[in-house]
Amino acid sequence: LSASYPVDGAAGRFPYYSHGDAAGFISGWTGWLQAVFIAPIEVLACIEYSNSVGWIEKNFNMLHPDTGFLNARGYLVAVILMVLFTAINLAGGKFMSESNILIVIWKFAVPLLAVVVVATLQFDPANFTAGGGFMPHGWHGVFAALAGGVIFAAQGFEQCAQLAGEAANPKRDLAKAILVAMVMGSALYAALQVVLIGAINPANVTANWDEPLGSVSNVGAWYTITLAVGAGWLAKIILVDA
């Protein structure tokens, strides 16, 4: 059943038609698993960023101080957020597509603002060759970055395919939407990485890239960088965005 009518629709059906049962089964279940895991990962990221705010960490801490895992309060908040996210997704395609317009504008504007502001305040080209230069940690660093964020950065095109059934003219609009999403997302995240590397304190990467942000707590890199370059107001916007 999973091979011919997989839980993730086209993710398994097309491989089933082109390569048979095994390919359809593997693709369908892979698609289903990534869909199951993404929401909890996003919830955890939201909690970790929120918990990095000083007064929240002090008065409403949601993480275990030793392990960094969710504590009892953290699990409660995670369940509430999961219910909220599920309710939003169950609200229907029309609500999702209309509200998504505002979210896309916000989620594009904040990173773009961060790129412009931080590049203006601090950018050291020497960082790109310091401490071992390109790929200082080899392929391990590349794959760690893929799992840690790059995959999520490039995932925006999926919504175009998932909402294709709501499109008035999918033949005309679907390919355009996917390509535009991929190009805009790739360009924006490439700019974020370039500016982040340029904004790092050169003293932290002179010898190696083990601690490019210095000895900081488990807080997001961009939040840390914006504070380091003196843009505290931007750091607060990034926390809200996260």
C-alpha positions as a printed NumPy array, in Angstrom:
array([[  0.   ,   0.   ,   0.   ],
       [  2.805,   2.414,   0.863],
       [  4.44 ,   1.82 ,  -2.494],
       [  1.38 ,   2.577,  -4.584],
       [ -0.301,   5.147,  -2.326],
       [  2.498,   6.424,  -0.06 ],
       [  1.846,   8.709,   2.848],
       [  3.789,  11.56 ,   1.274],
       [  1.989,  11.519,  -2.052],
       [  4.184,  12.335,  -5.024],
       [  7.377,  11.812,  -2.988],
       [  6.818,   8.064,  -3.258],
       [  4.337,   7.702,  -6.106],
       [  6.576,   8.991,  -8.894],
       [  9.553,   6.793,  -7.843],
       [  7.081,   3.89 ,  -7.653],
       [  5.952,   4.503, -11.238],
       [  9.503,   4.951, -12.542],
       [ 11.515,   2.464, -10.457],
       [  9.049,   0.063,  -8.833],
       [  7.893,  -1.013,  -5.376],
       [ 11.168,  -0.71 ,  -3.46 ],
       [ 11.928,   2.829,  -4.656],
       [  8.352,   3.947,  -4.007],
       [  8.332,   2.441,  -0.524],
       [ 11.685,   3.988,   0.487],
       [ 10.861,   7.407,  -0.977],
       [  7.386,   7.486,   0.543],
       [  8.54 ,   6.587,   4.026],
       [ 11.546,   8.931,   3.802],
       [  9.189,  11.761,   2.914],
       [  6.866,  10.84 ,   5.757],
       [  9.686,  10.672,   8.313],
       [ 11.09 ,  14.09 ,   7.371],
       [  7.596,  15.561,   7.645],
       [  7.212,  14.024,  11.121],
       [ 10.593,  15.241,  12.365],
       [ 10.536,  18.819,  11.038],
       [  7.824,  20.176,  13.355],
       [  9.503,  18.959,  16.603],
       [ 12.861,  20.287,  15.382],
       [ 11.31 ,  23.694,  14.69 ],
       [  9.636,  23.663,  18.117],
       [ 12.941,  22.849,  19.805],
       [ 14.717,  25.618,  17.887],
       [ 12.009,  28.086,  18.906],
       [ 12.367,  27.106,  22.573],
       [ 16.177,  27.254,  22.519],
       [ 16.199,  30.725,  20.974],
       [ 13.537,  31.994,  23.385],
       [ 15.387,  30.481,  26.327],
       [ 18.518,  32.435,  25.381],
       [ 16.795,  35.673,  26.419],
       [ 18.192,  36.559,  29.827],
       [ 14.965,  37.148,  31.757],
       [ 13.318,  34.054,  30.236],
       [ 16.289,  31.855,  31.112],
       [ 16.28 ,  33.253,  34.644],
       [ 12.542,  33.219,  35.371],
       [ 11.065,  30.72 ,  32.894],
       [ 13.923,  28.384,  32.01 ],
       [ 12.821,  25.57 ,  29.678],
       [ 16.118,  23.669,  29.348],
       [ 17.984,  21.428,  31.767],
       [ 21.105,  23.352,  32.909],
       [ 23.431,  20.334,  32.63 ],
       [ 22.245,  18.442,  29.546],
       [ 20.606,  21.239,  27.54 ],
       [ 17.559,  18.999,  26.996],
       [ 14.002,  20.105,  27.685],
       [ 12.99 ,  20.157,  31.329],
       [  9.386,  19.631,  32.532],
       [  8.414,  23.209,  31.677],
       [ 10.099,  22.857,  28.303],
       [  8.102,  19.726,  27.465],
       [  4.875,  21.516,  28.379],
       [  5.722,  24.462,  26.13 ],
       [  6.755,  22.059,  23.337],
       [  3.399,  20.269,  23.492],
       [  1.532,  23.599,  23.382],
       [  3.565,  24.744,  20.376],
       [  3.003,  21.43 ,  18.584],
       [ -0.761,  21.771,  19.109],
       [ -0.601,  25.362,  17.846],
       [  1.4  ,  24.399,  14.738],
       [ -0.953,  21.51 ,  14.033],
       [ -3.997,  23.785,  14.343],
       [ -2.452,  26.245,  11.884],
       [ -1.835,  23.46 ,   9.376],
       [ -5.367,  22.142,   9.773],
       [ -6.862,  25.576,   9.108],
       [ -6.832,  24.861,   5.37 ],
       [ -4.972,  25.761,   2.19 ],
       [ -6.576,  29.178,   1.728],
       [ -5.625,  30.345,   5.222],
       [ -2.111,  28.941,   4.843],
       [ -1.48 ,  30.563,   1.47 ],
       [ -2.845,  33.962,   2.5  ],
       [ -1.104,  34.14 ,   5.883],
       [  2.08 ,  32.761,   4.333],
       [  2.447,  35.925,   2.233],
       [  2.936,  38.06 ,   5.347],
       [  5.275,  35.518,   6.926],
       [  7.416,  35.281,   3.78 ],
       [  7.825,  39.071,   3.674],
       [  8.853,  39.144,   7.348],
       [ 11.142,  36.106,   7.077],
       [ 12.903,  37.615,   4.075],
       [ 13.106,  41.16 ,   5.423],
       [ 14.752,  40.283,   8.755],
       [ 17.688,  38.268,   7.327],
       [ 18.161,  40.889,   4.607],
       [ 18.246,  43.615,   7.282],
       [ 20.772,  41.569,   9.25 ],
       [ 23.007,  41.19 ,   6.192],
       [ 23.024,  44.928,   5.453],
       [ 23.473,  46.088,   9.055],
       [ 26.206,  43.629,  10.095],
       [ 28.151,  43.987,   6.823],
       [ 28.136,  47.739,   7.367],
       [ 29.363,  47.528,  10.961],
       [ 31.972,  44.764,  10.66 ],
       [ 33.457,  42.889,   7.71 ],
       [ 37.01 ,  41.524,   7.681],
       [ 37.983,  39.797,   4.385],
       [ 40.993,  38.224,   6.115],
       [ 38.635,  35.853,   7.959],
       [ 38.101,  33.878,   4.748],
       [ 41.728,  32.692,   4.723],
       [ 42.454,  32.635,   8.47 ],
       [ 42.802,  29.557,  10.657],
       [ 43.17 ,  27.012,   7.867],
       [ 41.198,  28.816,   5.156],
       [ 38.474,  27.129,   3.173],
       [ 36.924,  24.013,   4.769],
       [ 39.166,  24.081,   7.892],
       [ 37.354,  21.018,   9.291],
       [ 37.211,  19.203,   5.943],
       [ 34.172,  17.303,   4.75 ],
       [ 33.056,  16.661,   8.319],
       [ 32.345,  20.385,   8.675],
       [ 30.461,  20.422,   5.381],
       [ 28.144,  17.556,   6.329],
       [ 27.671,  18.929,   9.853],
       [ 26.534,  22.219,   8.332],
       [ 24.156,  20.384,   5.984],
       [ 22.467,  18.574,   8.853],
       [ 22.57 ,  21.593,  11.134],
       [ 20.861,  24.154,   8.937],
       [ 21.57 ,  24.154,   5.213],
       [ 18.85 ,  21.58 ,   4.505],
       [ 16.318,  23.73 ,   6.36 ],
       [ 17.486,  26.828,   4.523],
       [ 16.775,  25.227,   1.145],
       [ 13.449,  23.675,   2.103],
       [ 11.213,  26.623,   1.238],
       [ 10.504,  25.327,  -2.257],
       [  8.494,  22.453,  -0.759],
       [  5.557,  24.705,   0.086],
       [  5.148,  25.524,  -3.609],
       [  4.631,  21.842,  -4.405],
       [  2.474,  21.175,  -1.344],
       [  0.099,  24.038,  -2.187],
       [  0.1  ,  23.303,  -5.938],
       [ -3.385,  21.812,  -5.679],
       [ -4.689,  25.222,  -4.604],
       [ -3.131,  27.039,  -7.577],
       [ -5.433,  28.389, -10.276],
       [ -2.921,  27.552, -12.998],
       [ -0.279,  25.132, -11.649],
       [  1.115,  24.406, -15.12 ],
       [  2.062,  28.06 , -15.447],
       [  2.887,  28.943, -11.835],
       [  4.367,  25.862, -10.131],
       [  7.732,  25.7  , -11.902],
       [  8.125,  29.463, -11.625],
       [  7.336,  29.428,  -7.898],
       [  9.805,  26.614,  -7.161],
       [ 12.628,  28.209,  -9.157],
       [ 12.074,  31.666,  -7.66 ],
       [ 11.96 ,  30.217,  -4.133],
       [ 15.192,  28.262,  -4.687],
       [ 17.055,  31.22 ,  -6.209],
       [ 15.909,  33.737,  -3.579],
       [ 16.539,  31.366,  -0.679],
       [ 19.977,  30.315,  -1.937],
       [ 21.058,  33.913,  -2.579],
       [ 19.832,  35.11 ,   0.817],
       [ 21.442,  32.309,   2.812],
       [ 24.702,  32.573,   0.863],
       [ 24.779,  36.283,   1.732],
       [ 24.098,  35.461,   5.386],
       [ 27.041,  33.031,   5.498],
       [ 29.446,  35.405,   3.757],
       [ 28.557,  38.299,   6.056],
       [ 28.678,  36.083,   9.157],
       [ 32.207,  34.914,   8.328],
       [ 33.313,  38.475,   7.629],
       [ 31.835,  39.724,  10.91 ],
       [ 33.644,  37.236,  13.159],
       [ 36.274,  38.672,  15.473],
       [ 39.585,  37.857,  13.689],
       [ 41.179,  36.964,  17.032],
       [ 38.803,  33.982,  17.329],
       [ 39.895,  32.378,  14.044],
       [ 43.58 ,  33.258,  13.805],
       [ 44.71 ,  29.747,  14.755],
       [ 41.637,  27.607,  14.052],
       [ 37.839,  27.598,  13.732],
       [ 37.059,  25.608,  16.872],
       [ 35.351,  28.584,  18.563],
       [ 34.687,  31.219,  15.869],
       [ 32.205,  33.037,  18.131],
       [ 34.425,  32.861,  21.193],
       [ 33.372,  31.361,  24.506],
       [ 29.638,  31.986,  24.36 ],
       [ 26.622,  30.114,  25.654],
       [ 24.443,  27.965,  23.435],
       [ 22.827,  30.87 ,  21.596],
       [ 22.274,  31.359,  17.867],
       [ 25.259,  32.525,  15.846],
       [ 23.504,  35.559,  14.385],
       [ 22.196,  36.664,  17.765],
       [ 25.75 ,  36.468,  19.102],
       [ 27.266,  38.304,  16.136],
       [ 24.762,  41.167,  16.236],
       [ 25.536,  41.728,  19.91 ],
       [ 29.274,  41.556,  19.2  ],
       [ 29.113,  44.269,  16.521],
       [ 26.991,  46.534,  18.725],
       [ 23.579,  46.044,  17.111],
       [ 21.613,  45.027,  20.19 ],
       [ 18.347,  46.24 ,  18.676],
       [ 18.861,  43.871,  15.75 ],
       [ 19.586,  41.   ,  18.134],
       [ 16.136,  41.48 ,  19.679],
       [ 14.482,  41.416,  16.234],
       [ 16.348,  38.198,  15.41 ],
       [ 15.049,  36.592,  18.607],
       [ 11.48 ,  37.565,  17.691],
       [ 12.059,  36.259,  14.164],
       [ 13.407,  32.963,  15.486]])
